[in-house]
Amino acid sequence: MNTITADQLRAKISNNDNIQIIDIREDYEFEDNNIGGTNIPMENMLNSLDQIDASKQVIICCRTGKRSAAMIHTIERKLSLENIYSLEGGVFGFLGIKA
């Protein structure tokens, strides 16, 4: 499984790299704190695989990185993607919020 650190993601955002961020938390979690991207709650993710842009580096994030890591395994098996990453520490780690 591929992972990306908060610092690596910040650099990609600053450089306007060709990335897609998908936040798999619930809507209310996304509304409270987010780092941008698209919100597709985890329960809807497998029915929304067509929203993944395989031409971009895809970063899946959640609150702390646990849900995104689990989702990455499933997506990798279903789509055979190699350019998909889980955000280490999740959105809270990226924003410096204690979980």
C-alpha positions as CSV (number, residue, x, y, z in Angstrom):
1,M,0.0,0.0,0.0
2,N,1.3,3.4,-0.9
3,T,1.2,6.2,1.7
4,I,1.9,9.9,1.5
5,T,2.9,12.2,4.4
6,A,1.3,15.5,5.3
7,D,4.5,17.3,4.2
8,Q,4.6,15.5,0.9
9,L,0.9,16.3,0.2
10,R,1.5,20.0,1.2
11,A,4.3,20.1,-1.4
12,K,2.1,18.6,-4.1
13,I,-0.6,21.1,-3.3
14,S,1.8,24.0,-3.4
15,N,3.3,22.8,-6.7
16,N,-0.1,22.4,-8.2
17,D,0.7,18.8,-9.0
18,N,-1.8,16.7,-10.9
19,I,-3.5,15.1,-7.8
20,Q,-7.0,14.2,-6.7
21,I,-7.9,14.2,-3.1
22,I,-10.8,12.1,-1.9
23,D,-12.0,12.4,1.7
24,I,-13.9,9.3,2.8
25,R,-15.2,10.7,6.1
26,E,-18.9,11.3,6.7
27,D,-20.4,14.6,5.4
28,Y,-20.5,16.2,8.8
29,E,-16.8,15.3,9.5
30,F,-15.9,16.9,6.1
31,E,-17.8,20.0,6.9
32,D,-16.1,20.4,10.3
33,N,-12.5,20.1,9.0
34,N,-11.2,19.4,5.5
35,I,-8.2,19.8,3.3
36,G,-10.2,20.2,0.1
37,G,-10.9,17.6,-2.5
38,T,-14.0,15.6,-3.0
39,N,-16.1,14.1,-0.1
40,I,-17.3,10.6,-0.8
41,P,-18.2,8.9,2.5
42,M,-16.6,5.4,2.9
43,E,-20.0,3.7,2.7
44,N,-20.5,5.1,-0.8
45,M,-16.9,4.8,-2.1
46,L,-17.2,1.4,-3.7
47,N,-20.3,2.6,-5.7
48,S,-18.4,5.7,-6.7
49,L,-15.2,4.2,-8.1
50,D,-16.0,5.9,-11.4
51,Q,-15.1,9.2,-9.8
52,I,-11.5,8.2,-9.3
53,D,-9.3,9.9,-12.0
54,A,-6.8,7.2,-12.8
55,S,-4.7,9.8,-14.8
56,K,-3.9,11.6,-11.5
57,Q,-2.1,10.7,-8.3
58,V,-5.1,9.9,-6.0
59,I,-4.9,10.6,-2.3
60,I,-7.5,9.0,-0.1
61,C,-7.9,10.6,3.4
62,C,-10.0,10.1,6.5
63,R,-9.7,11.4,10.1
64,T,-6.5,9.6,11.2
65,G,-5.5,7.4,8.2
66,K,-7.0,4.1,9.4
67,R,-10.2,4.1,7.2
68,S,-8.2,5.3,4.2
69,A,-5.6,2.6,4.5
70,A,-8.4,-0.1,4.6
71,M,-10.1,1.5,1.6
72,I,-6.9,1.6,-0.4
73,H,-6.5,-2.1,-0.2
74,T,-10.0,-2.6,-1.5
75,I,-9.6,-0.1,-4.3
76,E,-6.2,-1.5,-5.4
77,R,-7.8,-5.0,-5.7
78,K,-10.8,-3.8,-7.6
79,L,-9.1,-1.3,-10.0
80,S,-5.5,-2.5,-10.0
81,L,-4.3,1.1,-9.5
82,E,-0.7,1.9,-8.5
83,N,-1.1,5.7,-8.2
84,I,-3.4,5.7,-5.1
85,Y,-2.1,6.8,-1.7
86,S,-3.4,6.9,1.9
87,L,-2.6,10.1,3.8
88,E,-0.6,9.1,6.8
89,G,-2.1,10.6,10.0
90,G,-5.2,11.6,8.0
91,V,-6.8,15.0,7.9
92,F,-6.2,15.6,11.6
93,G,-2.5,14.9,11.1
94,F,-2.4,17.3,8.1
95,L,-4.2,20.0,10.1
96,G,-2.2,19.4,13.3
97,I,-5.3,18.5,15.3
98,K,-5.0,16.0,18.1
99,A,-7.2,12.9,17.5
